[in-house]
Amino acid sequence: MTNRTQAERMRSDRGFIAALDQSGGSTPKALRLYGIEDAAYSSDAEMFDLIHAMRSRIVTSPAFGGDRVLAAILFEETMDRDIGGKASVSYLWEDKGVVPFLKIDKGLAEASDGVQLMKPIPDLDGLLARAVAKGIFGTKERSVIGAADAKGIAEVVTQQFAVAQQVLSHGLVPILEPEVTITITDKSEAEVILRDVIAVQLDGVPDDQQVMLKLSLPTVANHYLPLVTHPRVMRVVALSGGYSRDEADALLAQNTGLTASFSRALTEGLSAQQSDEAFNATLDSAIQSIYDASVAG
């Protein structure tokens, strides 16, 4: 696997991205879905130990490997920990052939103009330098669009690209994630605005650089195809956004060139109480269904 560069792998190989980047705010819910209730821990440190144990169990499973999983997005704390007896980032690439990404945003600001921008990211340059030193290939940054508000969407995309330029300056590949909430009534209108604003911003990316995009599964199939084929885009991936895995897989398969980057849909059905045999079988089934949907288009 390692005879191919990570960039070549991300551009052209078949598979999907595992999103293993639940942060402090989303970790309790992820643990509850995994069968670990809030009463099982009494501090953030214990909570992060438990979520790291879950992530380690996923990554070290024989079902999890570069034959179907292209890349994994890590939480900062995961990047700083070990998996399988070695540094997490090294284990992913050297042992599994999975390209490592890092979630860099610090959560969402209060809603304004129908959107939630990213909170400020203190000492981003320091974090990016540390990521490079550890062998991270790229980053991911998330904001949320909750209405077809042209002003708000423009602000989201402008901020996303400003951070992406900072990431690119460190030699890393940014995944921009302006998530459109799947339950809003004007979702398709928001997606038209979003696609067009992204296209304008992409023209400002230098000729020798590329970004990735992580977008909600669109209301209209192949809506984002012009972005998939854009020369400044390495790959476009889709988030499950609250859809069940079956729903997300079905929608994904309708979109040419779109690859999955699922979090909750990937871990659906996994439980801390499962035997390793049952856990690995459940994970294998999930990975296969997401892989099949990712390559169907």
C-alpha positions in Angstrom: 0.0 0.0 0.0 2.7 2.5 0.9 4.3 2.3 -2.5 1.6 4.7 -3.6 1.8 8.3 -2.3 -1.0 9.5 -0.1 -2.0 12.2 -2.7 -2.3 9.6 -5.5 -4.4 7.5 -3.2 -6.8 10.3 -2.3 -7.1 11.4 -5.9 -7.9 8.1 -7.6 -8.3 5.1 -5.3 -11.6 3.5 -4.6 -13.0 3.6 -1.0 -14.3 6.1 1.5 -13.2 8.2 4.5 -13.9 7.1 8.0 -14.8 10.1 10.2 -13.5 9.3 13.7 -13.3 12.9 14.9 -16.1 13.3 17.5 -15.0 16.2 19.7 -15.9 17.0 23.3 -19.4 18.2 22.4 -20.4 15.2 20.3 -18.5 12.5 22.3 -21.3 11.8 25.0 -23.8 11.0 22.2 -21.3 8.8 20.4 -20.6 6.9 23.5 -24.3 6.5 24.3 -24.9 5.0 20.8 -22.0 2.7 21.5 -23.7 1.5 24.7 -21.7 3.5 27.3 -24.0 5.8 29.4 -23.0 9.1 30.9 -22.8 7.6 34.4 -19.9 5.4 33.2 -17.4 8.4 33.5 -17.1 11.4 35.8 -14.6 13.6 33.9 -13.6 14.6 30.4 -10.4 12.6 30.8 -12.3 9.4 31.4 -14.7 10.3 28.6 -11.9 10.7 26.1 -10.3 7.5 27.3 -13.5 5.6 26.5 -14.0 7.2 23.1 -10.3 6.5 22.3 -10.9 2.8 23.2 -13.8 2.7 20.8 -11.8 4.3 18.0 -8.9 2.0 18.7 -11.2 -1.0 18.5 -12.5 0.2 15.2 -9.1 1.0 13.7 -7.4 -2.3 14.9 -10.3 -4.4 13.7 -9.4 -6.8 10.8 -12.4 -5.3 9.0 -10.8 -1.8 8.9 -8.1 -1.4 6.3 -6.9 0.4 3.2 -8.6 -2.1 0.8 -11.9 -0.2 1.5 -11.1 2.7 3.8 -9.1 5.4 2.0 -8.6 7.7 4.9 -9.6 8.5 8.5 -10.3 11.9 10.1 -8.9 12.1 13.6 -9.7 14.3 16.6 -6.6 16.2 17.9 -6.5 14.1 21.0 -6.5 10.9 18.9 -3.5 12.2 16.9 -1.6 12.6 20.1 -2.3 9.1 21.4 -1.2 5.6 20.4 -3.2 2.8 18.6 -1.9 -0.7 18.4 1.2 0.1 20.3 2.4 3.0 18.1 1.6 6.6 17.3 -2.0 6.7 15.9 -1.0 8.5 12.7 1.8 6.0 12.0 -0.4 3.0 12.8 -3.1 4.2 10.3 -0.7 4.6 7.4 2.0 2.1 8.0 -0.1 -0.8 9.3 -3.4 -0.1 7.6 -2.7 1.9 4.5 -5.2 4.5 5.6 -4.4 8.2 5.0 -4.6 10.3 8.2 -6.5 13.6 8.4 -7.0 15.9 11.4 -10.1 17.8 12.5 -8.9 21.4 13.2 -12.0 23.4 14.0 -12.9 24.3 17.6 -16.7 24.0 17.1 -19.4 26.4 15.9 -20.1 30.0 16.7 -23.7 31.2 17.5 -26.1 31.2 14.6 -26.3 34.4 12.5 -27.7 35.0 9.0 -28.9 31.4 8.9 -25.5 29.9 9.4 -22.9 29.0 12.1 -19.4 30.0 11.3 -16.4 28.3 12.9 -15.2 29.6 16.2 -11.7 31.1 16.1 -8.9 28.5 16.0 -6.2 29.7 18.4 -2.6 29.1 17.3 -3.7 27.2 14.2 -0.2 27.5 12.7 1.2 25.7 15.8 -1.3 22.9 15.4 -0.6 22.6 11.7 3.1 22.4 12.3 2.5 19.6 14.9 0.3 17.8 12.5 2.9 17.9 9.8 5.6 16.6 12.2 3.3 13.6 13.1 2.6 12.7 9.5 -0.9 14.0 9.0 -1.8 14.4 5.3 -4.7 16.8 5.5 -7.2 18.6 7.7 -11.0 19.0 8.1 -12.9 22.1 9.2 -16.7 22.3 9.7 -19.3 25.0 9.7 -23.1 24.7 9.3 -25.7 26.2 6.9 -29.2 26.3 8.3 -31.0 28.4 5.7 -30.7 29.5 2.0 -29.3 32.8 3.1 -26.9 34.2 0.4 -25.1 36.5 2.8 -24.6 33.8 5.5 -23.5 31.1 3.0 -21.0 33.5 1.4 -19.6 34.2 4.9 -19.2 30.5 5.6 -17.4 29.8 2.3 -15.2 32.8 2.7 -14.1 31.7 6.1 -13.7 28.1 5.0 -11.3 29.1 2.2 -9.4 31.5 4.4 -8.6 28.7 6.8 -7.9 26.4 3.9 -5.2 28.8 2.5 -3.5 28.6 5.9 -3.6 24.8 5.8 -2.2 24.8 2.3 0.7 27.0 3.3 1.8 24.2 5.6 1.8 21.6 2.8 -1.4 20.0 4.0 -4.6 19.3 2.1 -7.7 20.8 3.6 -11.2 19.3 3.6 -13.7 22.2 3.7 -17.0 21.1 5.3 -19.8 23.7 4.9 -22.5 21.3 6.1 -26.1 22.0 5.0 -28.6 20.8 7.6 -30.6 18.0 6.0 -33.9 18.9 7.7 -34.3 22.5 6.5 -37.2 23.3 4.1 -35.0 25.3 1.7 -32.2 22.7 1.5 -32.1 22.6 -2.3 -32.0 26.4 -2.6 -29.1 26.5 -0.1 -27.3 23.9 -2.1 -27.5 26.0 -5.3 -26.1 29.0 -3.5 -23.4 27.0 -1.9 -22.2 25.3 -5.1 -22.0 28.5 -7.0 -20.1 30.4 -4.2 -17.6 27.5 -3.8 -17.0 27.5 -7.6 -16.0 31.2 -7.5 -13.7 30.6 -4.5 -12.0 27.6 -6.1 -10.8 29.8 -9.0 -8.6 31.6 -6.4 -6.8 28.4 -5.4 -3.3 28.4 -7.0 -2.8 26.1 -10.0 -0.5 23.8 -8.2 -2.7 23.2 -5.2 -5.9 21.3 -4.5 -8.5 21.2 -1.8 -11.2 18.6 -0.8 -14.8 19.3 -0.1 -17.1 17.5 2.4 -20.7 18.3 1.6 -24.2 17.1 2.7 -25.8 14.6 0.4 -27.6 16.8 -2.1 -31.4 17.0 -2.7 -30.8 16.8 -6.5 -28.6 13.9 -7.6 -25.2 15.0 -9.1 -25.8 18.6 -8.0 -22.2 18.9 -7.0 -20.7 17.2 -10.2 -19.2 20.5 -11.4 -17.2 20.6 -8.1 -16.2 16.9 -8.4 -14.7 17.5 -11.8 -13.0 20.9 -10.9 -9.2 20.8 -11.4 -8.6 22.4 -8.0 -10.6 19.7 -6.2 -8.8 16.5 -5.2 -12.0 14.7 -4.1 -15.5 15.5 -3.0 -16.9 13.5 -0.1 -20.3 13.4 1.5 -21.3 13.4 5.2 -24.3 11.3 6.4 -25.7 14.3 8.2 -28.3 12.4 10.3 -29.5 9.9 7.7 -29.5 6.3 8.6 -26.7 4.3 6.9 -29.2 2.7 4.5 -30.6 6.1 3.5 -27.1 7.6 3.2 -25.8 4.7 1.1 -28.8 4.9 -1.2 -28.4 8.7 -1.7 -24.7 8.4 -2.2 -25.0 5.8 -4.9 -27.0 8.3 -7.0 -24.1 10.8 -7.1 -21.3 10.2 -9.6 -17.8 10.7 -8.1 -19.0 11.3 -4.6 -17.3 9.4 -1.8 -18.6 8.8 1.7 -17.1 10.4 4.8 -19.4 8.9 7.4 -19.2 9.1 11.2 -22.4 8.0 13.0 -23.4 5.9 10.0 -20.1 4.0 10.1 -20.5 3.2 13.8 -24.2 2.4 13.7 -24.8 -0.9 15.4 -21.5 -1.2 17.1 -21.5 -1.7 20.9 -19.0 -1.9 23.7 -20.9 -5.0 24.9 -20.3 -6.9 21.7 -17.8 -9.8 21.5 -14.9 -9.1 19.2 -16.4 -11.5 16.7 -19.8 -9.7 16.7 -18.1 -6.3 16.7 -15.9 -7.1 13.7 -18.8 -8.7 11.8 -21.0 -5.6 12.3 -18.1 -3.3 11.4 -17.3 -5.3 8.3 -20.9 -5.2 7.1 -21.0 -1.4 7.6 -17.7 -0.8 5.8 -18.8 -3.0 2.9 -22.1 -1.2 2.5 -20.5 2.3 2.6 -17.7 1.2 0.3 -20.2 -0.2 -2.2 -22.2 3.0 -2.2 -19.1 5.1 -2.6 -17.9 3.2 -5.7 -21.4 2.8 -7.2 -21.3 6.3 -8.7 
